[in-house]
Amino acid sequence: MSELETCVAHYQPTAEHNDALWKSFGQKTDTVSFLKLHRDWVEENSWGFGDRAFHYMWYLLLRDDVLNRPSPRLLEIGVYKGQVISLWALIAQRLGQPAEIAGVSPFTGGRPRFADNRVLHRLAQIISPGYRKDVRSANLYENVSYRLAVDRIFDQFGLRSANVNLLTGYSQDETVRAQLAARSFDLIYIDGGHRYEEVAQDLSFYAPLVGPGGYLVVDDASCDLPGTAFWKGHESVSRAVADWGAPGFVNVLNIGHDRVYKRHPQESVPL
């Protein structure tokens, strides 16, 4: 039994177990030299969000399952500066198991994390001169080009030869969806807009693109999970995930505010 299979088999959605897993995965990240190097660089250069524990979560998912499949395909919704897709490429490179990686993001900033939060609007105006109010997205970033940021982290870790396809646009855009609608992925990570309707739309469209036995990971979605050691994410995202109900999937693991769902090998996902 692999380490991933053991984690899934013994997972319990209790406060004690959730806290212990989050702490353990954070510590284990530092036991794999290239994971530690990558996360250290991300933290030192403010190149992304998330928890240290997520690096080991991705390592397990890829090492023990996804990269062992024929021609594995991975998709991230909401790339930001490229922390996650570069980590996927790095793991694939170090394990000698190539993967096809895709990412969807507007690659520009100036969006509020919560469009109806006046305090955040004012804060954004202070810290980000390029800020503008836009209800389409729930993220607050500087108004700069993030394609250059993605290139930098790939250059930093010698990953420019990785098989990566970046689609510019919002995950709800018809032009973006048209390019992905006929495809199937072994792993999809949803970390795009955080407003309830955006998350609901992403789950409705992208969950069916996960192939049989594949994984869907949703960020910032653990507000209804017990535990005190980790930040649990956003209420809007957590509520959208709860209302979605994971048809065709099983919630096999949770690490901090990242929820890990696995699609049943024989069960179709409702459109």
LOPAPA-598706 format. One record per residue: residue in three letters; z, x, y of N, C-alpha, C in turn. Coordinates in steps of 0.1 Angstrom, whole numbers, padded with zeros to 4 digits, always signed. Example, Ala and Ser with C-alpha at 12.3 -4.5 7.8 and 13.67 -1.06 7.14 Angstrom:
<batis>
ALA+0078+0132-0057+0078+0123-0045+0078+0132-0033
SER+0071+0128-0022+0071+0137-0011+0079+0129+0000
</batis>
This chain:
<batis>
MET+0000+0008-0012+0000+0000+0000+0000+0009+0012
SER-0009+0006+0022-0010+0014+0034+0002+0011+0043
GLU+0004+0019+0053+0015+0017+0063+0012+0004+0070
LEU+0000+0000+0074-0003-0012+0080+0001-0024+0071
GLU-0003-0023+0059+0000-0034+0049+0015-0036+0048
THR+0022-0025+0048+0036-0025+0046+0043-0032+0059
CYS+0038-0028+0071+0043-0034+0083+0040-0049+0083
VAL+0029-0053+0079+0025-0068+0079+0033-0075+0068
ALA+0035-0069+0056+0042-0076+0046+0057-0078+0049
HIS+0063-0069+0057+0077-0069+0060+0080-0075+0074
TYR+0069-0079+0081+0071-0084+0095+0079-0097+0095
GLN+0089-0097+0104+0097-0109+0106+0098-0112+0121
PRO+0094-0124+0126+0094-0127+0140+0108-0130+0146
THR+0117-0120+0144+0130-0121+0149+0132-0111+0160
ALA+0142-0113+0168+0145-0104+0180+0148-0090+0174
GLU+0156-0089+0164+0159-0076+0159+0147-0069+0154
HIS+0138-0076+0147+0127-0069+0141+0116-0066+0152
ASN+0114-0075+0161+0105-0072+0172+0109-0060+0180
ASP+0122-0059+0183+0127-0048+0191+0126-0035+0183
ALA+0129-0036+0171+0129-0023+0162+0114-0018+0161
LEU+0105-0027+0159+0091-0023+0157+0086-0017+0170
TRP+0089-0023+0181+0084-0018+0194+0089-0004+0197
LYS+0102-0002+0194+0108+0011+0196+0103+0021+0186
SER+0101+0017+0174+0096+0026+0163+0082+0030+0166
PHE+0073+0021+0170+0059+0024+0173+0058+0034+0185
GLY+0067+0032+0195+0067+0041+0206+0070+0055+0202
GLN+0080+0056+0193+0084+0070+0188+0073+0076+0180
LYS+0067+0067+0171+0056+0072+0162+0044+0077+0170
THR+0041+0071+0181+0030+0076+0189+0031+0091+0192
ASP+0043+0096+0194+0046+0110+0197+0045+0119+0185
THR+0044+0113+0173+0043+0121+0161+0028+0125+0157
VAL+0019+0118+0164+0005+0121+0162+0000+0128+0174
SER-0003+0141+0173-0006+0149+0185-0016+0143+0195
PHE-0027+0138+0189-0038+0134+0199-0034+0120+0205
LEU-0026+0112+0198-0021+0100+0204-0012+0103+0216
LYS-0003+0112+0213+0007+0117+0224-0001+0123+0236
LEU-0010+0131+0233-0018+0137+0244-0025+0127+0252
HIS-0031+0117+0246-0039+0107+0253-0029+0098+0261
ARG-0018+0094+0255-0009+0085+0262-0002+0092+0274
ASP+0002+0105+0271+0008+0113+0282-0002+0114+0294
TRP-0015+0116+0291-0024+0117+0302-0026+0104+0310
VAL-0026+0093+0302-0027+0080+0308-0015+0077+0318
GLU-0003+0080+0313+0009+0078+0321+0009+0087+0333
GLU+0006+0100+0331+0007+0110+0342-0004+0107+0353
ASN-0015+0101+0349-0025+0098+0359-0027+0084+0363
SER-0017+0075+0358-0018+0061+0361-0031+0055+0357
TRP-0035+0057+0345-0048+0054+0340-0048+0041+0332
GLY-0038+0033+0333-0037+0021+0326-0023+0015+0324
PHE-0022+0004+0318-0009-0003+0317-0006-0003+0302
GLY+0002-0013+0298+0006-0014+0284+0018-0005+0280
ASP+0022-0005+0268+0033+0002+0263+0029+0014+0254
ARG+0037+0024+0254+0034+0036+0245+0033+0031+0231
ALA+0040+0021+0227+0039+0016+0213+0025+0012+0209
PHE+0017+0007+0219+0004+0002+0215-0005+0013+0210
HIS-0003+0025+0214-0011+0036+0208-0010+0037+0193
TYR+0002+0036+0188+0004+0036+0174-0001+0023+0167
MET+0000+0012+0174-0005+0000+0168-0020+0001+0166
TRP-0027+0006+0176-0042+0007+0175-0045+0018+0164
TYR-0037+0028+0163-0039+0038+0153-0038+0032+0139
LEU-0028+0024+0136-0027+0018+0123-0038+0008+0120
LEU-0041+0000+0130-0052-0010+0127-0065-0003+0124
LEU-0068+0008+0131-0081+0015+0129-0080+0023+0117
ARG-0070+0031+0115-0069+0041+0104-0068+0034+0091
ASP-0060+0023+0090-0057+0017+0077-0066+0006+0073
ASP-0075+0001+0083-0083-0010+0080-0097-0009+0087
VAL-0097-0011+0100-0110-0014+0107-0120-0003+0105
LEU-0116+0010+0106-0126+0021+0105-0130+0023+0090
ASN-0124+0017+0081-0127+0018+0067-0138+0008+0063
ARG-0142+0000+0072-0152-0010+0069-0166-0004+0072
PRO-0177-0010+0066-0190-0005+0069-0194-0009+0083
SER-0199+0001+0091-0203-0001+0104-0194-0009+0113
PRO-0181-0005+0115-0172-0013+0122-0176-0015+0137
ARG-0173-0027+0142-0176-0030+0156-0163-0035+0162
LEU-0161-0030+0175-0149-0033+0182-0153-0038+0196
LEU-0145-0047+0202-0148-0053+0215-0136-0054+0223
GLU-0136-0049+0235-0125-0052+0244-0129-0060+0256
ILE-0121-0071+0259-0124-0079+0271-0114-0075+0281
GLY-0119-0068+0292-0110-0063+0303-0108-0049+0301
VAL-0117-0040+0305-0116-0026+0302-0108-0018+0312
TYR-0107-0022+0324-0100-0015+0335-0105-0001+0336
LYS-0096+0009+0334-0101+0023+0335-0104+0030+0322
GLY-0104+0022+0311-0109+0027+0298-0099+0033+0289
GLN-0086+0030+0291-0076+0035+0283-0078+0031+0268
VAL-0080+0018+0265-0081+0014+0251-0094+0018+0245
ILE-0105+0016+0251-0118+0019+0244-0119+0034+0242
SER-0113+0042+0251-0113+0057+0249-0104+0061+0238
LEU-0093+0053+0236-0084+0056+0225-0091+0053+0212
TRP-0097+0041+0212-0105+0038+0199-0115+0048+0196
ALA-0122+0053+0206-0132+0064+0204-0126+0076+0199
LEU-0114+0080+0205-0107+0092+0201-0102+0091+0186
ILE-0097+0080+0183-0092+0078+0169-0103+0079+0159
ALA-0115+0073+0162-0126+0073+0154-0131+0088+0152
GLN-0132+0095+0164-0136+0109+0164-0127+0117+0155
ARG-0114+0116+0157-0105+0125+0150-0104+0122+0135
LEU-0107+0109+0131-0107+0105+0117-0120+0107+0111
GLY-0130+0110+0119-0144+0112+0114-0150+0100+0108
GLN-0146+0088+0114-0152+0075+0110-0157+0068+0122
PRO-0170+0069+0125-0176+0064+0137-0175+0049+0138
ALA-0175+0044+0150-0174+0029+0152-0183+0026+0164
GLU-0188+0013+0164-0195+0008+0176-0186+0001+0185
ILE-0185+0005+0197-0175+0000+0206-0182-0007+0218
ALA-0177-0019+0221-0183-0026+0233-0171-0030+0242
GLY-0174-0031+0255-0164-0035+0265-0170-0044+0275
VAL-0162-0054+0280-0167-0064+0290-0157-0063+0302
SER-0162-0061+0314-0154-0060+0325-0162-0060+0338
PRO-0157-0065+0349-0165-0065+0361-0166-0051+0367
PHE-0157-0042+0363-0156-0028+0368-0155-0027+0383
THR-0149-0037+0389-0146-0037+0403-0132-0043+0405
GLY-0125-0040+0416-0112-0045+0418-0111-0055+0429
GLY-0099-0055+0435-0097-0065+0446-0094-0079+0441
ARG-0088-0081+0430-0085-0094+0425-0070-0096+0423
PRO-0065-0108+0426-0050-0110+0425-0046-0113+0411
ARG-0034-0108+0407-0029-0111+0393-0027-0126+0391
PHE-0021-0132+0401-0020-0147+0400-0025-0153+0413
ALA-0036-0160+0412-0043-0164+0425-0035-0174+0433
ASP-0024-0180+0428-0016-0190+0436-0003-0184+0440
ASN-0002-0170+0439+0011-0164+0443+0010-0157+0457
ARG+0016-0164+0467+0014-0159+0480+0021-0145+0482
VAL+0032-0142+0475+0038-0129+0476+0029-0118+0472
LEU+0023-0121+0460+0013-0111+0455+0001-0109+0464
HIS-0003-0120+0470-0014-0119+0480-0011-0109+0491
ARG+0001-0111+0496+0006-0103+0508+0008-0089+0503
LEU+0014-0087+0492+0016-0073+0486+0002-0066+0484
ALA-0007-0074+0479-0021-0068+0477-0027-0064+0490
GLN-0025-0072+0501-0031-0068+0514-0025-0055+0519
ILE-0012-0053+0516-0006-0041+0520-0010-0028+0513
ILE-0010-0029+0499-0013-0017+0491-0028-0015+0488
SER-0036-0025+0490-0050-0024+0487-0059-0029+0498
PRO-0064-0020+0507-0072-0024+0518-0085-0032+0514
GLY-0090-0030+0502-0102-0037+0497-0099-0050+0491
TYR-0086-0054+0491-0082-0066+0484-0088-0079+0491
ARG-0092-0088+0482-0096-0101+0487-0092-0112+0477
LYS-0089-0123+0482-0084-0134+0473-0095-0141+0466
ASP-0094-0141+0452-0104-0147+0444-0097-0154+0432
VAL-0099-0167+0430-0092-0174+0420-0098-0172+0406
ARG-0109-0164+0405-0116-0163+0392-0108-0153+0383
SER-0100-0144+0388-0094-0134+0380-0079-0134+0383
ALA-0072-0129+0373-0057-0128+0374-0053-0114+0375
ASN-0061-0104+0378-0058-0090+0378-0058-0085+0393
LEU-0049-0076+0396-0048-0071+0409-0051-0056+0408
TYR-0063-0052+0413-0067-0038+0413-0073-0034+0426
GLU-0074-0021+0429-0081-0016+0440-0096-0020+0440
ASN-0102-0021+0451-0116-0025+0452-0124-0012+0451
VAL-0125-0006+0439-0133+0006+0436-0141+0004+0424
SER-0150+0014+0421-0158+0013+0409-0150+0019+0397
TYR-0148+0011+0387-0140+0015+0375-0149+0021+0365
ARG-0162+0021+0366-0171+0028+0357-0169+0043+0358
LEU-0167+0048+0370-0164+0062+0372-0151+0066+0365
ALA-0141+0057+0366-0128+0059+0359-0130+0060+0344
VAL-0138+0051+0339-0141+0051+0324-0147+0064+0320
ASP-0157+0068+0328-0164+0081+0325-0155+0093+0325
ARG-0145+0092+0335-0136+0104+0336-0127+0105+0323
ILE-0121+0094+0318-0113+0095+0307-0121+0099+0294
PHE-0133+0094+0293-0141+0098+0282-0145+0113+0283
ASP-0147+0118+0295-0150+0132+0297-0137+0141+0294
GLN-0126+0136+0298-0113+0143+0296-0111+0146+0282
PHE-0115+0136+0273-0112+0138+0258-0124+0141+0250
GLY-0135+0145+0257-0147+0149+0250-0153+0138+0242
LEU-0155+0126+0248-0159+0114+0240-0172+0108+0245
ARG-0179+0115+0253-0192+0109+0259-0202+0107+0249
SER-0201+0113+0237-0211+0110+0226-0207+0098+0218
ALA-0196+0091+0221-0192+0080+0213-0202+0068+0216
ASN-0203+0059+0206-0212+0048+0206-0205+0037+0213
VAL-0207+0036+0227-0200+0027+0235-0210+0019+0244
ASN-0209+0006+0244-0218-0002+0252-0209-0011+0262
LEU-0211-0008+0275-0203-0016+0285-0211-0026+0291
LEU-0206-0039+0291-0213-0050+0298-0205-0053+0311
THR-0212-0053+0322-0206-0056+0335-0207-0071+0338
GLY-0195-0076+0340-0194-0090+0344-0181-0096+0339
TYR-0178-0108+0342-0166-0115+0337-0169-0120+0323
SER-0158-0121+0315-0160-0125+0301-0164-0140+0300
GLN-0163-0148+0311-0167-0162+0310-0182-0163+0315
ASP-0188-0152+0320-0202-0153+0326-0211-0156+0314
GLU-0221-0165+0317-0231-0169+0307-0239-0157+0303
THR-0243-0148+0313-0251-0136+0310-0244-0127+0300
VAL-0231-0126+0302-0223-0117+0293-0222-0123+0279
ARG-0219-0136+0279-0217-0143+0266-0230-0143+0258
ALA-0241-0145+0265-0254-0145+0258-0257-0132+0250
GLN-0252-0121+0255-0254-0108+0249-0245-0106+0237
LEU-0235-0114+0236-0225-0113+0225-0225-0124+0215
ALA-0231-0135+0219-0229-0148+0211-0233-0147+0196
ALA-0243-0139+0193-0248-0138+0180-0242-0126+0172
ARG-0232-0120+0178-0226-0108+0172-0213-0111+0165
SER-0209-0102+0156-0196-0103+0149-0189-0090+0150
PHE-0176-0091+0152-0168-0079+0154-0156-0078+0144
ASP-0152-0066+0141-0141-0064+0132-0128-0065+0139
LEU-0128-0062+0152-0116-0063+0161-0120-0066+0175
ILE-0113-0076+0181-0115-0080+0195-0102-0080+0202
TYR-0101-0073+0213-0089-0073+0221-0092-0080+0234
ILE-0084-0091+0236-0085-0099+0248-0074-0095+0259
ASP-0079-0089+0270-0070-0085+0281-0078-0087+0294
GLY-0084-0098+0295-0092-0101+0307-0084-0109+0318
GLY-0090-0119+0324-0083-0127+0334-0070-0133+0328
HIS-0060-0134+0335-0047-0139+0330-0043-0153+0334
ARG-0052-0160+0341-0050-0174+0345-0051-0182+0332
TYR-0044-0193+0331-0044-0201+0318-0058-0205+0314
GLU-0066-0210+0323-0080-0214+0319-0089-0203+0315
GLU-0087-0191+0321-0095-0179+0317-0091-0175+0303
VAL-0078-0175+0300-0074-0171+0286-0079-0181+0276
ALA-0077-0194+0279-0082-0204+0270-0097-0203+0268
GLN-0105-0201+0278-0119-0199+0276-0122-0187+0267
ASP-0115-0176+0270-0118-0164+0262-0115-0166+0247
LEU-0103-0173+0245-0100-0175+0231-0110-0185+0224
SER-0114-0195+0231-0124-0204+0226-0137-0198+0222
PHE-0142-0189+0231-0155-0183+0229-0154-0171+0219
TYR-0145-0162+0222-0145-0149+0215-0138-0149+0201
ALA-0128-0158+0199-0122-0158+0186-0132-0160+0174
PRO-0142-0170+0176-0151-0172+0166-0160-0159+0163
LEU-0160-0150+0172-0168-0138+0170-0162-0127+0161
VAL-0149-0130+0158-0142-0121+0149-0147-0124+0134
GLY-0151-0114+0127-0156-0116+0114-0145-0119+0104
PRO-0148-0124+0092-0138-0126+0082-0130-0114+0079
GLY-0117-0116+0079-0107-0105+0077-0105-0096+0089
GLY-0112-0100+0100-0111-0091+0112-0098-0095+0120
TYR-0096-0087+0131-0084-0089+0139-0088-0093+0154
LEU-0079-0102+0159-0079-0106+0173-0065-0102+0179
VAL-0066-0093+0189-0053-0089+0195-0053-0094+0210
VAL-0042-0101+0213-0041-0107+0227-0030-0100+0234
ASP-0033-0095+0246-0023-0088+0255-0015-0098+0263
ASP-0003-0094+0267+0005-0101+0276+0009-0115+0271
ALA+0011-0117+0258+0012-0131+0252+0025-0134+0245
SER+0035-0126+0248+0047-0128+0239+0059-0134+0246
CYS+0057-0143+0256+0068-0149+0263+0077-0158+0254
ASP+0071-0163+0244+0078-0172+0235+0083-0165+0222
LEU+0083-0152+0222+0088-0144+0211+0102-0139+0214
PRO+0111-0138+0204+0124-0133+0206+0124-0118+0207
GLY+0133-0112+0215+0134-0098+0216+0139-0095+0230
THR+0145-0083+0232+0150-0079+0245+0146-0065+0250
ALA+0140-0058+0241+0137-0044+0244+0124-0042+0251
PHE+0115-0052+0251+0102-0050+0257+0099-0061+0267
TRP+0089-0058+0276+0084-0068+0285+0075-0077+0277
LYS+0076-0090+0280+0069-0100+0271+0056-0105+0277
GLY+0051-0101+0288+0038-0105+0293+0039-0116+0303
HIS+0029-0125+0303+0028-0136+0313+0028-0149+0307
GLU+0035-0158+0314+0037-0172+0309+0023-0179+0307
SER+0014-0177+0317+0001-0183+0316-0006-0179+0303
VAL-0006-0166+0300-0013-0161+0288-0006-0166+0276
SER+0007-0165+0275+0015-0170+0264+0013-0185+0261
ARG+0012-0193+0271+0010-0207+0270-0004-0210+0265
ALA-0014-0203+0270-0027-0205+0265-0029-0201+0250
VAL-0022-0191+0246-0022-0186+0232-0015-0197+0223
ALA-0004-0202+0228+0003-0212+0220-0005-0225+0219
ASP-0012-0229+0230-0020-0241+0229-0032-0239+0221
TRP-0037-0227+0220-0049-0224+0212-0045-0226+0197
GLY-0034-0222+0193-0029-0225+0179-0034-0216+0168
ALA-0043-0206+0172-0048-0197+0162-0055-0203+0150
PRO-0064-0213+0152-0071-0218+0140-0079-0208+0133
GLY-0078-0207+0120-0085-0198+0112-0079-0184+0112
PHE-0068-0182+0119-0061-0169+0120-0047-0170+0115
VAL-0041-0159+0112-0027-0157+0109-0021-0147+0119
ASN-0010-0150+0125-0003-0140+0134+0005-0130+0125
VAL-0001-0119+0122+0004-0110+0111+0014-0100+0117
LEU+0013-0097+0130+0022-0087+0136+0023-0089+0151
ASN+0034-0085+0157+0035-0085+0171+0042-0072+0175
ILE+0036-0065+0185+0042-0053+0190+0044-0054+0205
GLY+0056-0056+0209+0058-0059+0224+0051-0071+0228
HIS+0044-0070+0239+0036-0082+0244+0022-0083+0238
ASP+0019-0075+0228+0006-0076+0221+0008-0084+0208
ARG+0000-0095+0207+0000-0104+0195-0012-0100+0186
VAL-0009-0098+0174-0020-0094+0164-0023-0105+0154
TYR-0035-0110+0155-0039-0121+0146-0050-0116+0136
LYS-0050-0120+0124-0060-0117+0114-0067-0129+0109
ARG-0080-0129+0110-0088-0140+0105-0088-0141+0090
HIS-0086-0153+0085-0086-0155+0070-0100-0151+0065
PRO-0101-0143+0054-0113-0138+0048-0124-0149+0045
GLN-0119-0161+0041-0128-0171+0038-0129-0183+0047
GLU-0120-0183+0057-0119-0195+0066-0127-0193+0079
SER-0135-0203+0082-0143-0203+0094-0134-0206+0106
VAL-0139-0201+0118-0131-0204+0130-0138-0215+0138
PRO-0131-0226+0141-0137-0237+0149-0143-0232+0162
LEU-0155-0237+0165-0161-0234+0178-0156-0243+0189
</batis>
